[in-house]
Amino acid sequence: MRFACLLLLCACVSDNPGSGSDAGPDVKNHGGDGQPCYENQTCDPGLTCVAGKICVVVDAGQDAADAADAATAVDAQPDAVEAGAMVPCNGNLNCERYVFVTSTLFKPSDLGGLTGIEGADTACATAAATNGTLAGRTWQAWLGTYTNTVKTRLSHGTKPYRRLDGTIVANSWTDLTDGSLAATISIDESGTALAFSFKTWTGSGADGSITSNDCSGWTDNSGGVQGVQGSPAAMDVNWSISFAAPCNDTARIYCMEK
């Protein structure tokens, strides 16, 4: 009986998913492990379409009861799965991404207990770890230096970038960096809307380009050098490059899902 059930589950897998005419016009964010199934309820090779909704790996030793539990879990949150926003990207460019601003203020050399960009990425991960919705995702700070720009090091997603309240900030990386946002990045890692009086360290133009003020690579807390800050109240280029502040200042960080 177990063998027969597994055969039924595996029958959902296509040898060449998405190649048929019934796969649907937009399958770039479908078919992979943890992603929604193709419209014809198939997945990429080696994966099974569970409950007609999500692609998962079904181990040879997994019985029908385990698969049924997985299907029940998917049915419990169909909207989240179908929307695609609940699927961690982890470098997948064809995936909707979360963005937030940290609730914590930092000095340039105290980012995440480390210095420089590495510290900022760690600060984003630490903040995200406090919210279960953001679990299983990797993070990059919208923070650049003279030698390592934002547009060089961040993922260039082709799907929408969303705040934690579901609001779309930009429809893609291209849209994110065109100098005009659809909404402010003013929601923190807990989903709380913050007042517009705060600032963010960026060291970057709104297009992710180089700037000359980066607090010595985000390693210097002195008032004799400066770092570029953005304004979360802005939806024009000022969201990223508003003014240069002395590096003994404190500010928040924008965090982008990788």
CORBEL-V992459 format. One record per residue. PSI is psi in whole degrees, -180 to 180 (none if undefined). OMEGA is omega in degrees with one decimal (999 if undefined). Layout:
# CORBEL-V992459
psi=PSI omega=OMEGA
psi=PSI omega=OMEGA
This chain:
# CORBEL-V992459
psi=-43 omega=-179.7
psi=-42 omega=-179.3
psi=-40 omega=-180.0
psi=-40 omega=179.7
psi=-40 omega=179.8
psi=-37 omega=177.7
psi=-38 omega=178.8
psi=-40 omega=178.5
psi=-45 omega=-175.9
psi=-20 omega=-179.2
psi=-18 omega=179.9
psi=-18 omega=-172.9
psi=132 omega=178.7
psi=146 omega=176.9
psi=-23 omega=-178.7
psi=72 omega=-174.6
psi=142 omega=174.3
psi=-8 omega=-177.5
psi=-19 omega=-179.3
psi=167 omega=-177.4
psi=-16 omega=-177.8
psi=12 omega=-177.2
psi=-17 omega=179.9
psi=156 omega=-174.8
psi=-24 omega=-174.7
psi=94 omega=-176.1
psi=14 omega=-176.2
psi=-27 omega=-178.0
psi=29 omega=-176.2
psi=163 omega=168.8
psi=-19 omega=-178.5
psi=172 omega=-179.6
psi=122 omega=-179.5
psi=-2 omega=-179.7
psi=162 omega=176.1
psi=152 omega=177.3
psi=162 omega=169.8
psi=164 omega=-177.1
psi=-26 omega=177.2
psi=17 omega=175.1
psi=42 omega=172.8
psi=171 omega=-179.1
psi=177 omega=174.1
psi=159 omega=-178.3
psi=136 omega=177.9
psi=-3 omega=-179.2
psi=155 omega=-179.2
psi=137 omega=177.2
psi=107 omega=-177.2
psi=129 omega=177.9
psi=19 omega=179.7
psi=17 omega=-173.0
psi=-48 omega=-171.1
psi=144 omega=-178.7
psi=128 omega=179.6
psi=163 omega=173.5
psi=125 omega=175.8
psi=109 omega=-178.8
psi=154 omega=-179.4
psi=-30 omega=-178.2
psi=2 omega=-178.9
psi=129 omega=-178.5
psi=178 omega=-175.0
psi=-33 omega=180.0
psi=-40 omega=178.2
psi=-44 omega=179.3
psi=-38 omega=178.3
psi=-39 omega=177.6
psi=-42 omega=179.0
psi=-41 omega=179.6
psi=-39 omega=178.6
psi=-41 omega=179.5
psi=-39 omega=178.7
psi=-43 omega=-180.0
psi=-26 omega=-178.2
psi=-19 omega=-179.7
psi=56 omega=-176.3
psi=-37 omega=-177.5
psi=-43 omega=-179.0
psi=-42 omega=-179.3
psi=-46 omega=-177.4
psi=-32 omega=178.6
psi=-27 omega=178.8
psi=-13 omega=-175.3
psi=-18 omega=-178.2
psi=-7 omega=-178.2
psi=120 omega=178.1
psi=138 omega=-179.2
psi=-52 omega=179.6
psi=48 omega=176.7
psi=-13 omega=177.0
psi=120 omega=-175.3
psi=-28 omega=-177.8
psi=63 omega=-171.1
psi=140 omega=176.0
psi=141 omega=-174.2
psi=146 omega=171.4
psi=146 omega=171.3
psi=146 omega=175.2
psi=170 omega=174.8
psi=141 omega=-175.4
psi=146 omega=174.9
psi=-19 omega=-177.0
psi=143 omega=174.1
psi=143 omega=-178.0
psi=151 omega=162.4
psi=154 omega=-172.9
psi=-40 omega=-176.6
psi=9 omega=-179.6
psi=24 omega=-175.7
psi=113 omega=177.5
psi=21 omega=-178.2
psi=2 omega=178.7
psi=178 omega=177.9
psi=159 omega=173.6
psi=-163 omega=-176.2
psi=-38 omega=178.9
psi=-41 omega=177.6
psi=-38 omega=179.6
psi=-42 omega=176.9
psi=-39 omega=178.0
psi=-39 omega=178.3
psi=-39 omega=177.6
psi=-45 omega=-179.8
psi=-40 omega=179.3
psi=-42 omega=178.6
psi=-44 omega=-178.0
psi=-29 omega=-177.5
psi=-15 omega=-179.6
psi=-6 omega=-177.7
psi=116 omega=-178.1
psi=-28 omega=178.6
psi=-28 omega=-176.1
psi=7 omega=-177.4
psi=146 omega=176.6
psi=10 omega=-178.5
psi=154 omega=175.2
psi=154 omega=-168.3
psi=149 omega=174.6
psi=136 omega=177.4
psi=141 omega=171.5
psi=79 omega=-175.4
psi=126 omega=-178.1
psi=163 omega=173.9
psi=175 omega=-179.4
psi=-29 omega=-177.6
psi=-7 omega=-177.9
psi=89 omega=-172.3
psi=161 omega=177.9
psi=-45 omega=-175.5
psi=-18 omega=177.1
psi=-38 omega=-169.9
psi=-19 omega=-178.7
psi=153 omega=176.4
psi=139 omega=179.4
psi=82 omega=-176.0
psi=148 omega=179.2
psi=-2 omega=-179.3
psi=173 omega=-176.4
psi=149 omega=170.8
psi=123 omega=-173.7
psi=146 omega=167.6
psi=170 omega=-178.8
psi=-15 omega=175.5
psi=6 omega=177.8
psi=-11 omega=-178.3
psi=133 omega=177.9
psi=125 omega=175.9
psi=-40 omega=178.3
psi=153 omega=-176.4
psi=-11 omega=-179.6
psi=175 omega=175.3
psi=-42 omega=179.6
psi=-43 omega=178.8
psi=-38 omega=179.9
psi=-34 omega=-172.6
psi=19 omega=-178.4
psi=7 omega=176.5
psi=4 omega=-179.3
psi=119 omega=178.6
psi=155 omega=176.2
psi=-21 omega=178.8
psi=157 omega=178.5
psi=150 omega=174.0
psi=80 omega=-172.1
psi=17 omega=177.4
psi=130 omega=-177.5
psi=-175 omega=-174.6
psi=-17 omega=178.7
psi=-4 omega=-177.3
psi=10 omega=-178.8
psi=134 omega=175.5
psi=127 omega=-177.3
psi=156 omega=177.5
psi=153 omega=-176.2
psi=5 omega=-175.9
psi=-11 omega=-176.4
psi=170 omega=-178.2
psi=166 omega=177.5
psi=140 omega=170.8
psi=135 omega=178.0
psi=-46 omega=-175.6
psi=29 omega=-172.8
psi=147 omega=168.4
psi=167 omega=-179.4
psi=-17 omega=177.2
psi=7 omega=-179.9
psi=13 omega=-174.6
psi=174 omega=-176.2
psi=146 omega=169.3
psi=165 omega=-175.6
psi=-6 omega=-177.0
psi=106 omega=-177.1
psi=27 omega=178.6
psi=45 omega=180.0
psi=50 omega=-179.5
psi=28 omega=-179.1
psi=44 omega=177.5
psi=-2 omega=-171.2
psi=124 omega=178.8
psi=12 omega=-174.8
psi=161 omega=-179.4
psi=-4 omega=-177.6
psi=-10 omega=176.5
psi=168 omega=-175.0
psi=159 omega=175.4
psi=143 omega=180.0
psi=135 omega=177.7
psi=154 omega=175.8
psi=168 omega=-179.9
psi=112 omega=178.8
psi=-8 omega=175.9
psi=-14 omega=-173.2
psi=150 omega=172.6
psi=1 omega=172.1
psi=-163 omega=-176.0
psi=-20 omega=-177.9
psi=-12 omega=176.7
psi=-28 omega=-178.9
psi=-38 omega=-177.0
psi=91 omega=-176.8
psi=-44 omega=179.5
psi=170 omega=176.0
psi=130 omega=-177.6
psi=153 omega=175.6
psi=147 omega=-172.2
psi=2 omega=170.6
psi=7 omega=176.2
psi=168 omega=173.1
psi=148 omega=-179.4
psi=167 omega=178.1
psi=-177 omega=-179.0
psi=138 omega=169.6
psi=137 omega=179.2
psi=131 omega=-178.3
psi=135 omega=176.4
psi=136 omega=-177.5
psi=none omega=999
